[in-house]
Amino acid sequence: MDLPLFVYVSTKEVKNREIVRLLKEINVQFVFIGFESGNNGMLKALNKKTSVEQHYRAIELLTNEGIGIFASFVLGAPGETLSSLEDTYQFLQRIVELANVPYLSASAFIPFPGSKNYKDLARLFPKKYDKKDYLDIEETMLDWAGHFCPDLGPDKYSRFHKLIEYEIKINETGEIKSYFLTNLHY
């Protein structure tokens, strides 16, 4: 029996047709790709070691072999700007046109304990974040956006709301695409 497979890949792993053909040969139907951003500066800030150009190349290779893509994005990396958010939104709109993308999601960046970004945040607020067992996610996201995404608005609340605005915008695009795909009859 041929079981359809769903695998996680990075665009830097989808290098050539041979790799994609191997995925198809083992019956991979969909791949999950954490694109994270449609902006090269943000990809660098996230240490993704890939580029928007590599994203498009992977999309082309996967699409040519009929492999669908579940796309994921992270908003609010260090230095996120309105321009980089808009680049990401334009990128996702383009990939939805180019490929079989039945699902996409976006979420605001959360620096988790132990990560370099969390340590950066803890240095700013040592009493609040240093050696804590409990993490208030919303408060952490507010503090993060307030200090590491200064170009998104005048204060931490407006910066955080800008991230959420784009998160909703991207997720709504995914819901619309998913609705149409699940309601198509072949």
N, C-alpha and C positions, 0 to 999 in steps of 0.2 A: 504494500500500500504506500502511495506517495503522500506523505504528510506535508502540508504546506508549512513553511517555516517563516518566522519573523525574527530578524536578528538586529542587533545594534551595531552600527558602523560609524566611523568617522570619515569625513570627506577625504582626509589624507590617506585613508586605507583603500578608497575606491580610485585606484590609480590608472587602471587600464581596462580594456575590454575583456582580457583574459580573467581578471579577478571577478568581474561582473558575470561573465559566462559561467564561472565556477559556482557563483551564488545561485544562478538560474538552474544549473545542473543539479544542485542538491535541493531544488524546489523552494528556494526563497521567494516568497510572494511580496513581502514588504520588508523595508529596512527602517529602523528608527535612527534618525540623524539629529544630533544636537547641534544644529547650525549655530545657535546662540545669538548671532547677529548677522546683519547684512552690511556691516561696516568694518573695513579692515582695521581701523584703529581700535575698535572695541574687541575684535578677535585677538588682537595683540594684548590688550589689557587683560583679557581672560586667559591668556597663555594657551590659546587653542592650537597654535602651530599650524594654521591653515589660513586660507584666504577666501574672499568672496569668489575669486576666479576659480579656485579649487572646488568651491561649492557648486558653481555652475557646471563645471566639467563632470563632477560626480552625478549631478542631476541628469545631464545628457546621457551619460553611460547607462545609468540605471533605467531611465525612461526608454532608451533604445532596446533594452532587453525585457521591457514590460514589468519591471519591478517597481512597485509603489513605494511611496515615501511618507513616513510619519515624521513631521518636522517639528522641532522644538526650539524655542528662543528664550534667552535670559535677558531681561532689561534692567539696566542700572549698574552695569560694571563701572569700575572706577573711571571717572571722566566722561560718563555718558552725557550726551548733549541732545538738544532737540533735533539737530541735523542727523546725528547717528541713529536716533529713534526712527526718524523719517526714512533714512536709508534702509533700515531693517524692515519697516512696513512696506516700502516699495519692493524690496527684495522678495518678501513673502508673496506679495501680489503677483509678481512675475513668475515665481516657481509654481504657484497654483495654476497659472495659465499654461506653463510648459509641461508639467508632469502630473502623474496620478498622485495627488496629495490628499488622501481621504481624511487625514487628521493633522492638525497643527495646534500647538499650544505655546503660550508665552507665560512667563511668570517673572515677578520682580525678583531681583537678585537678593539673596539672603546669605550673609556671611556666617557660616556655621562655626561653632567652637572648634578650635584646633587649626583652622585654616589661617593662612597669612592675612587674609582680609579681616577676619575676626580679631586677630591680634592687633591689627592696625586700629580697629574700632575700640578695642579694649584699652589701647594706649591713650586714646582721647577721653574715654570714660572709665577709668580703672575701677571706681567703686561700683559701677553699674554692670560691668562685663567681666572683670577679672575673677577667675575661679568661681564661676556661678554654675550651679547644677540646673537651674531653670532658665529658660530663654523665652522672653516675650517676643514672639516673632514680629508682630506689628510694630512694637516699639523699636526693635532692632532695625527693621526696614526703614522706619522713619529716621532714625539716627544715621543710618548708612546714607540714605539719599540726601539728608541734610548736610553731610560733610564731604561726601565723595562724588556728588553729582551737582556741583554748584550752578551749572549753566541751565538747569531745568526750572529754576524759579527763585523767587526772593527768600524763601524760607523752607524748612524741612517739610512742612505740610504741603506746600504747593509743588515741591519737587517730587514727593512721594505720590501725590495725586496725578502728576504728569505721567509717571511710570505706570500707574494703575489705568489711566486713560488709554495708553497704548496697549497695555495688557488686554484690556477689554476689546479694543479695536481688532487686535490680532486674533484673539480667541473667537470673536464673533465671525470673522472671516472663515475660520476653521469650522465653526458650527454650520455656516451656510453651505460650505463645500461638502461637509459630511452629510448634511441633509439631502443634498441633491444626489450624491453618490449612493446613499442607502435607499433612495426611493426610485432609482433607475431600474427599469425592467428590461432584461436582455432577451 
